[in-house]
Amino acid sequence: YLDEKGLLLDDTDLEKHDYIYARVSSQKQASSGDLDRQVLFLIEHCSELQKPIIIKEVGSGLNDKRPKLEQLLENVMHGKVNNIYITYKDRLTRFGYHYLETICGHYGVRIIVVKDMEQRKSIEQELAEDLMNLIASFSGKLYGLRSKGIQKLGKE
């Protein structure tokens, strides 16, 4: 009877939270306050937040093995997330945003992008930025491999 009248309490929603996800690429950006400013902006501009949990991460948006993003996705798949709030799409991931959006949508979770860029970038600008980020990412990996090789040679 209560279910028919819409009065039955659904206790699965009681354990769900909204998540604020903030990410910067470098420790320098984090220490200059960029990470905290993202979180503060989201808290100030999202009045509908319900029991928010804040996730802050330092790492490249190209890195697909970010532990805090993986933790967030685990929580989505276990039904613990209402909505995910981010400032811009690229804070969640640099590539593959629509895949994450589709997966989250399958579990009834919306990704809410709070800052809609007022100055839209041209396709050329976005492509140039993506290429620069790819080059920077692969360069970092290459230099990392080189330094490990040099360290290995020094031990022998």
Order of alpha helices (4+ residues) and beta strands (2+ residues): beta-alpha-alpha-beta-alpha-beta-alpha-alpha-beta-alpha
